[in-house]
Amino acid sequence: MKMVSQQEYGEIVEAWNRFREDRRLEPLERLVPQARLYDYGFRSLIGPLEVTRTRVLEAYEKSSDEERWHLRLILGQLDELDMLTQLQVSNDFRAISVHFAFYHTALGSLRESLEKVREVSRQGLRPVLDNLDQAIESVANSNGLYVANWKEPQEWRTQYFPDVGLRVIKLIYANWHSLNLAIIPRGFGPHKHASTSEIHFSLDRTDGDQIARGYRLHVTEPYAVPIKPNEWHGYDEHKSPIPHQLLFLTGSRQILGWGIVNDRSVTESSKLELTAIGSEEIAKAGGILLDRATKELEDQVSNSAVEKRLNSSSATDGIDLSAVAIPDIWRNYSEDIIHTVVKGTGELRVLNNTTTVDEGDAFAVPFQMEYELKNRGRQPLVLLGSTLKAKEH
């Protein structure tokens, strides 16, 4: 991919090319951890790639036969990239020989195909290529320490789901679960998933009804509620003139890594028997009020970080949610974790790579990898963390 300038990226490409010739594993071993960072970063490009597919399909309907030949090639390449999301990122040489190699070659081929179709098409695909370049560069030129900010949603990551009336921005994808943002002007219809667990949470003040666990929960402050498979959930009666920004973690112990799965059934809230409760009764729906929970955590901080589990995996049949308040430095060992910065500014270090993280930023750390967060402010650095563990067979 011509836009990549990082030395580490080039070293992995060279090692992979040598491996194709001599099949020697030893030269790859040193580079596996760095390759896994890139793999996780590229995995989080599922949103831009799906938006690319949407734009290509729209162009296909208006195109000539010659244009359609090129567009079909692009759709096939996008299908191949989609298949890779169904595989766990390995913690051995396959992180390079399978995942990294496939992303490197497939994304490069996709770019070349978009360049060619742009030359013959009159469907205005230049912005599609520009957006794809921007997405690839955000991973490749950051040493794989990919960070997305939910407060700055980008149109080229945004999809529309008409059956539930949602605009969704896909932010971060780990091996087994993902973090996404739904932008809700007034509400979205109740639905349930056959195999998917979720945690809905908001980090802003709001004014509406969260549907969960058979309750119509009126919320006006930051909150989180767990959702099990086959539980009706939604958001209704939004009264604020500012759209509700609902973050949601989603994943499945049965369907690993696919993110948002089209396994949903939709209904109307009027058809559900819901008990109305207020924010103070959120525990009935298995939820918590996040501002209060994190403030309690901050008040306990002295010289070392304080951690607290907010929702256990049993509450969702998969995903658990925790919080940590960091006064100085905190070191952790990832279990395929996704972090969201709630308050403060810090420095994230993974391997020899560092990047600044601010309020609203989200990132994933590959499983079985150590990482460090250093607080750069006077007040504690506060983050949420989520994991999903697959069922053991």
Secondary structure per residue as TSV (DSSP state, phi and psi in degrees):
chain	resnum	aa	ss	phi	psi
A	1	M	-	360.0	119.2
A	2	K	T	-67.4	-21.2
A	3	M	T	-81.6	-8.1
A	4	V	-	-81.3	128.5
A	5	S	-	-122.8	-4.3
A	6	Q	-	-71.7	135.0
A	7	Q	H	-61.8	-41.8
A	8	E	H	-60.3	-39.7
A	9	Y	H	-62.3	-46.4
A	10	G	H	-61.6	-37.2
A	11	E	H	-63.5	-39.6
A	12	I	H	-68.2	-40.1
A	13	V	H	-60.6	-45.0
A	14	E	H	-63.2	-42.3
A	15	A	H	-64.2	-38.9
A	16	W	H	-65.8	-41.5
A	17	N	H	-63.3	-39.1
A	18	R	H	-66.8	-39.4
A	19	F	H	-61.3	-36.4
A	20	R	H	-62.0	-26.8
A	21	E	H	-91.0	-43.8
A	22	D	H	-109.0	-11.5
A	23	R	-	55.6	31.7
A	24	R	-	-92.8	125.6
A	25	L	S	-81.3	-30.5
A	26	E	H	-55.9	-43.6
A	27	P	H	-64.9	-18.7
A	28	L	H	-83.1	-26.6
A	29	E	H	-57.4	-42.1
A	30	R	T	-64.1	-27.9
A	31	L	T	-95.3	-6.8
A	32	V	H	-59.0	-47.7
A	33	P	H	-57.8	-44.7
A	34	Q	H	-65.7	-38.8
A	35	A	H	-62.0	-36.4
A	36	R	H	-65.0	-35.8
A	37	L	H	-61.0	-45.9
A	38	Y	H	-61.7	-41.0
A	39	D	H	-60.2	-43.9
A	40	Y	H	-65.1	-41.0
A	41	G	H	-61.7	-46.9
A	42	F	H	-65.2	-31.5
A	43	R	H	-60.7	-34.0
A	44	S	T	-75.3	-0.8
A	45	L	T	-85.8	10.2
A	46	I	H	-58.3	-35.3
A	47	G	H	-63.5	-56.9
A	48	P	H	-57.3	-35.3
A	49	L	H	-69.0	-37.0
A	50	E	H	-71.9	-34.4
A	51	V	H	-65.5	-38.8
A	52	T	H	-58.2	-44.0
A	53	R	H	-59.5	-44.8
A	54	T	H	-59.2	-46.1
A	55	R	H	-65.7	-37.7
A	56	V	H	-67.3	-41.3
A	57	L	H	-63.2	-38.5
A	58	E	H	-63.4	-42.1
A	59	A	H	-66.6	-35.6
A	60	Y	H	-59.1	-40.3
A	61	E	H	-63.7	-24.0
A	62	K	T	-105.9	4.6
A	63	S	-	-96.8	162.0
A	64	S	-	-79.0	172.3
A	65	D	H	-60.8	-40.8
A	66	E	H	-63.6	-44.5
A	67	E	H	-62.6	-40.3
A	68	R	H	-64.7	-31.5
A	69	W	H	-60.7	-46.3
A	70	H	H	-66.3	-40.0
A	71	L	H	-68.1	-35.8
A	72	R	H	-63.3	-37.8
A	73	L	H	-61.1	-43.0
A	74	I	H	-64.3	-42.5
A	75	L	H	-62.3	-37.0
A	76	G	H	-65.2	-39.6
A	77	Q	H	-65.7	-38.2
A	78	L	H	-66.7	-35.0
A	79	D	H	-62.0	-41.5
A	80	E	H	-64.4	-42.1
A	81	L	H	-64.6	-35.8
A	82	D	H	-64.3	-36.1
A	83	M	H	-62.1	-32.9
A	84	L	H	-65.4	-26.1
A	85	T	T	-67.7	-14.6
A	86	Q	T	-85.4	-2.4
A	87	L	S	-110.0	138.5
A	88	Q	-	-69.1	142.3
A	89	V	-	-70.7	121.6
A	90	S	-	-74.3	164.5
A	91	N	S	-114.0	37.6
A	92	D	S	-147.1	-162.4
A	93	F	T	-58.2	-23.2
A	94	R	H	-68.2	-16.8
A	95	A	I	-60.6	-26.9
A	96	I	I	-97.4	-50.9
A	97	S	I	-72.9	-21.2
A	98	V	I	-110.7	-67.9
A	99	H	I	-67.7	-58.0
A	100	F	I	-60.8	-46.3
A	101	A	H	-60.3	-41.2
A	102	F	H	-68.3	-45.8
A	103	Y	H	-60.8	-44.4
A	104	H	H	-59.9	-49.7
A	105	T	H	-74.2	-41.8
A	106	A	H	-69.6	-41.3
A	107	L	H	-68.5	-36.6
A	108	G	H	-63.4	-43.7
A	109	S	H	-65.0	-38.8
A	110	L	H	-62.3	-42.8
A	111	R	H	-60.6	-45.2
A	112	E	H	-61.4	-40.1
A	113	S	H	-66.7	-39.2
A	114	L	H	-67.3	-35.1
A	115	E	H	-61.7	-44.2
A	116	K	H	-67.3	-44.2
A	117	V	H	-68.6	-28.9
A	118	R	H	-63.4	-31.6
A	119	E	H	-71.8	-29.0
A	120	V	H	-107.7	-10.8
A	121	S	-	-98.0	147.8
A	122	R	-	-108.1	20.0
A	123	Q	S	-98.0	13.1
A	124	G	-	65.7	49.7
A	125	L	-	-91.2	3.1
A	126	R	H	-56.6	-45.5
A	127	P	H	-61.2	-31.4
A	128	V	H	-62.7	-44.9
A	129	L	H	-66.8	-42.4
A	130	D	H	-60.2	-42.6
A	131	N	H	-66.4	-38.9
A	132	L	H	-65.1	-42.2
A	133	D	H	-58.9	-44.4
A	134	Q	H	-61.8	-40.8
A	135	A	H	-65.2	-46.0
A	136	I	H	-63.7	-44.1
A	137	E	H	-62.1	-33.7
A	138	S	H	-63.0	-23.7
A	139	V	H	-96.3	-53.8
A	140	A	H	-66.3	-35.5
A	141	N	T	-93.6	11.4
A	142	S	T	-118.1	20.1
A	143	N	T	56.9	26.3
A	144	G	T	82.6	-4.4
A	145	L	-	-81.3	75.1
A	146	Y	-	-81.8	129.5
A	147	V	-	-127.4	132.5
A	148	A	E	-119.2	144.2
A	149	N	E	-114.4	120.3
A	150	W	T	-71.0	-19.5
A	151	K	T	-79.0	-10.6
A	152	E	S	-124.1	64.3
A	153	P	-	-65.2	138.6
A	154	Q	-	-108.7	136.1
A	155	E	G	-60.2	-34.6
A	156	W	G	-75.2	3.0
A	157	R	G	-112.5	5.2
A	158	T	E	-101.3	130.0
A	159	Q	E	-119.3	153.7
A	160	Y	E	-112.3	131.2
A	161	F	E	-112.9	96.0
A	162	P	T	-66.8	-27.6
A	163	D	T	-68.7	-24.4
A	164	V	T	-117.2	1.0
A	165	G	T	68.5	43.2
A	166	L	E	-121.6	142.7
A	167	R	E	-100.5	127.8
A	168	V	E	-126.2	132.4
A	169	I	E	-109.9	121.5
A	170	K	E	-87.7	116.4
A	171	L	E	-97.0	-62.6
A	172	I	E	-136.1	133.4
A	173	Y	E	-122.1	118.1
A	174	A	-	-92.4	-167.2
A	175	N	S	-64.5	-41.1
A	176	W	S	-121.2	-10.3
A	177	H	E	-153.2	172.8
A	178	S	E	-143.5	161.5
A	179	L	E	-114.9	131.1
A	180	N	E	-137.6	163.4
A	181	L	E	-125.3	128.2
A	182	A	E	-107.5	129.8
A	183	I	E	-102.5	118.0
A	184	I	E	-121.9	106.6
A	185	P	S	-66.3	-47.5
A	186	R	S	-130.4	-28.7
A	187	G	-	161.8	172.1
A	188	F	E	-143.1	149.2
A	189	G	E	-65.8	145.8
A	190	P	E	-60.2	141.4
A	191	H	E	-152.6	168.3
A	192	K	E	-141.8	157.0
A	193	H	E	-114.1	140.5
A	194	A	S	-69.5	-36.9
A	195	S	S	-127.9	-0.1
A	196	T	-	-105.0	134.1
A	197	S	E	-95.1	152.0
A	198	E	E	-144.6	158.4
A	199	I	E	-128.8	119.5
A	200	H	E	-92.5	133.1
A	201	F	E	-150.7	151.8
A	202	S	E	-126.0	139.0
A	203	L	S	-108.7	5.4
A	204	D	S	-116.5	160.8
A	205	R	-	-67.6	149.7
A	206	T	-	-148.6	-174.8
A	207	D	-	-159.3	85.9
A	208	G	E	-167.2	-172.0
A	209	D	E	-115.3	117.2
A	210	Q	E	-88.9	124.7
A	211	I	E	-95.1	122.3
A	212	A	E	-165.4	142.1
A	213	R	T	56.6	29.0
A	214	G	T	82.5	11.2
A	215	Y	E	-116.2	150.9
A	216	R	E	-105.4	97.7
A	217	L	E	-95.1	114.0
A	218	H	E	-81.7	123.2
A	219	V	E	-122.6	139.3
A	220	T	-	-129.9	-4.9
A	221	E	S	-135.5	167.0
A	222	P	-	-52.7	138.8
A	223	Y	E	-153.5	170.4
A	224	A	E	-146.0	137.3
A	225	V	E	-134.3	139.7
A	226	P	E	-86.8	149.0
A	227	I	E	-130.6	122.6
A	228	K	-	-88.7	162.6
A	229	P	T	-55.5	144.0
A	230	N	T	66.0	22.9
A	231	E	-	-107.2	130.1
A	232	W	-	-67.0	136.9
A	233	H	E	-152.7	156.4
A	234	G	E	178.9	-171.2
A	235	Y	E	-142.5	128.6
A	236	D	E	-136.1	159.1
A	237	E	-	56.9	44.7
A	238	H	-	-71.4	122.7
A	239	K	-	-102.5	-16.8
A	240	S	S	-75.2	145.2
A	241	P	S	-69.9	-17.0
A	242	I	S	-92.1	128.1
A	243	P	-	-55.2	142.2
A	244	H	E	-73.6	128.7
A	245	Q	E	-104.9	102.4
A	246	L	E	-102.1	116.7
A	247	L	E	-85.1	142.6
A	248	F	E	-144.8	133.6
A	249	L	E	-91.2	136.3
A	250	T	E	-142.2	143.5
A	251	G	E	-174.9	174.6
A	252	S	-	-148.4	137.3
A	253	R	S	-75.6	-17.1
A	254	Q	S	-94.6	-36.6
A	255	I	S	-119.4	85.1
A	256	L	T	-74.0	135.1
A	257	G	T	79.9	-1.0
A	258	W	-	-84.3	-10.1
A	259	G	-	72.6	-127.9
A	260	I	S	-76.7	113.7
A	261	V	-	-104.8	137.3
A	262	N	S	-80.9	63.8
A	263	D	-	-120.3	32.8
A	264	R	E	-103.7	149.7
A	265	S	E	-113.1	141.8
A	266	V	E	-118.4	143.7
A	267	T	-	-142.8	-169.6
A	268	E	-	-114.6	145.0
A	269	S	G	-61.7	-28.0
A	270	S	G	-67.0	-18.0
A	271	K	G	-91.1	-4.0
A	272	L	S	-102.4	146.0
A	273	E	-	-89.9	101.3
A	274	L	-	-115.6	137.4
A	275	T	E	-96.9	123.5
A	276	A	E	-76.9	129.6
A	277	I	E	-138.3	159.6
A	278	G	-	-96.9	176.0
A	279	S	G	-57.2	-35.7
A	280	E	G	-66.3	-16.9
A	281	E	G	-104.0	19.5
A	282	I	G	-59.1	-25.5
A	283	A	G	-61.4	-25.9
A	284	K	G	-62.6	-31.7
A	285	A	G	-92.2	9.6
A	286	G	T	80.0	9.9
A	287	G	-	-100.7	-178.5
A	288	I	E	-141.3	158.2
A	289	L	E	-96.2	113.0
A	290	L	H	-67.7	-42.4
A	291	D	H	-57.5	-42.7
A	292	R	H	-69.0	-39.6
A	293	A	H	-66.7	-42.6
A	294	T	H	-73.7	-33.4
A	295	K	H	-64.2	-40.3
A	296	E	H	-61.1	-38.2
A	297	L	H	-66.7	-45.3
A	298	E	H	-60.0	-39.0
A	299	D	H	-65.6	-20.7
A	300	Q	T	-89.1	-9.2
A	301	V	-	-73.7	134.9
A	302	S	S	-128.0	-91.4
A	303	N	S	-103.9	-12.4
A	304	S	S	-133.7	162.9
A	305	A	-	-66.4	149.4
A	306	V	E	-119.6	130.4
A	307	E	E	-117.7	151.3
A	308	K	E	-151.2	134.8
A	309	R	E	-81.5	129.8
A	310	L	E	-98.8	-39.2
A	311	N	E	-139.2	131.8
A	312	S	-	-84.3	162.0
A	313	S	G	-63.7	-24.7
A	314	S	G	-67.8	-24.4
A	315	A	G	-71.5	-21.6
A	316	T	T	-119.0	-7.3
A	317	D	T	62.0	40.8
A	318	G	S	168.2	-67.0
A	319	I	E	-89.5	136.0
A	320	D	E	-115.9	157.1
A	321	L	E	-129.8	132.5
A	322	S	E	-135.3	172.4
A	323	A	E	-137.9	151.9
A	324	V	E	-138.3	138.4
A	325	A	E	-114.8	123.7
A	326	I	E	-117.6	115.9
A	327	P	S	-81.4	-29.4
A	328	D	S	-138.5	-86.7
A	329	I	E	-128.8	139.1
A	330	W	E	-133.6	128.1
A	331	R	E	-113.5	140.8
A	332	N	E	-145.2	164.5
A	333	Y	E	-118.2	117.7
A	334	S	-	-74.4	138.8
A	335	E	S	-114.4	53.0
A	336	D	S	66.0	52.4
A	337	I	E	-91.1	146.2
A	338	I	E	-115.0	126.9
A	339	H	E	-109.0	146.2
A	340	T	E	-127.9	126.4
A	341	V	E	-80.0	120.4
A	342	V	E	-91.0	-43.4
A	343	K	E	-144.1	144.4
A	344	G	S	95.1	-178.1
A	345	T	-	-130.7	138.9
A	346	G	E	-148.1	179.5
A	347	E	E	-119.1	125.3
A	348	L	E	-96.8	131.0
A	349	R	E	-123.8	126.4
A	350	V	E	-133.3	125.4
A	351	L	T	56.9	-126.6
A	352	N	T	-102.7	15.2
A	353	N	E	-102.8	139.2
A	354	T	E	-131.5	151.9
A	355	T	E	-153.9	154.5
A	356	T	E	-84.0	139.1
A	357	V	E	-123.7	135.2
A	358	D	-	-123.1	173.4
A	359	E	T	-54.3	129.2
A	360	G	T	96.8	-15.1
A	361	D	E	-74.1	148.5
A	362	A	E	-136.9	148.1
A	363	F	E	-158.8	159.4
A	364	A	E	-117.4	150.6
A	365	V	E	-121.7	127.3
A	366	P	-	-55.5	146.5
A	367	F	T	-62.4	149.8
A	368	Q	T	62.1	34.4
A	369	M	-	-129.1	133.7
A	370	E	E	-79.9	149.3
A	371	Y	E	-150.8	165.1
A	372	E	E	-136.4	140.0
A	373	L	E	-121.8	129.2
A	374	K	E	-117.0	126.1
A	375	N	E	-73.1	132.1
A	376	R	-	-108.6	6.7
A	377	G	S	-119.4	179.3
A	378	R	S	-83.2	-28.7
A	379	Q	S	-96.4	159.2
A	380	P	-	-56.2	141.6
A	381	L	E	-82.0	121.5
A	382	V	E	-115.5	129.4
A	383	L	E	-133.4	149.1
A	384	L	E	-92.9	151.1
A	385	G	E	-137.4	140.1
A	386	S	E	-132.9	146.5
A	387	T	E	-139.6	158.9
A	388	L	E	-140.0	124.9
A	389	K	-	-105.9	135.6
A	390	A	-	-69.8	155.1
A	391	K	-	-66.8	139.8
A	392	E	-	-87.2	133.8
A	393	H	-	-101.8	360.0
